Amino acid sequence: MPELPEVETTRRGIQNQLTGARISAIVVRNPALRWPVAPDLDAILRGQRILDVGRRAKYLLIECEQGTLIIHLGMSGSLRFVTADTPIEKHDHIDLLLDNGHILRYRDPRRFGAVLWQYGPVLLHPLLTKLGPEPLSDAFDGSVLFDATRKRGSAIKLTIMDNHVVVGVGNIYANEALFHAGIAPTRSARSLTAEECGRLAAEIRTVLTRAIAAGGSTLRDFVDAIGKPGYFQQSYFVYGRSEQACLRCGSVIRQIRQGQRSSFFCPHCQPC
Ligand code: ZN
């Protein structure tokens, strides 16, 4: 599943070619995404200039003159630039054609993604109104996390993956941030001290920032029509390292299930 760093890298990869261009057409070959693509989307978008490409959580926001095209990559979606003679493959559901000659192609084999239109201020869209703060913004820090966790008896890992608390902290990055902060994923959220919340918030920022930086090297893929943006080649301290030695202390990394997702942690570096 594309996580926040992949979405942010996608945003940076498409921003320059999209901003300032005018939309010539949108071709929808298969509207059956997570929600049906509006049948009048081509009529709405045609002729509109793109003002900027933003992001909120894992939603890409293509800001146009009359509103915003919201794109979510779902479980398996990707965007890339293609040329007019690039063969259309099975899961290439949507093309956005621009007057500067670029074609942005949306591919989504599992079709859990979304392409939605919102007139007016995009943050009023029902999918966006209840989202918590952006982890890389000034709106998120240790004191925000401390306040948000006071009444939560659920495990801290599930709490930081809750979009109402902070957006965009997926499974990989939750595991890694908790390891670097020295906090067991099973700890009750409200048991964290202010100091621990400060450490955890800082580590969330660090792991996401590092992943985005790793994604920078894949940016070229978005414009040369060759790349398949996916998970960046990164090494993790605990994620996916069940039964292997902790890179910090040598203890055996343990794997458990929390909320239907795998948690990985070092029992020595992250005491319960
Ligand atoms: Zn360890």
Boltz pocket constraint, residues with backbone or C-beta under 6 A from the ligand:
constraints:
  - pocket:
      binder: B
      contacts: [[A, 246], [A, 247], [A, 248], [A, 249], [A, 250], [A, 251], [A, 266], [A, 267], [A, 268], [A, 269], [A, 270]]
      max_distance: 6.0
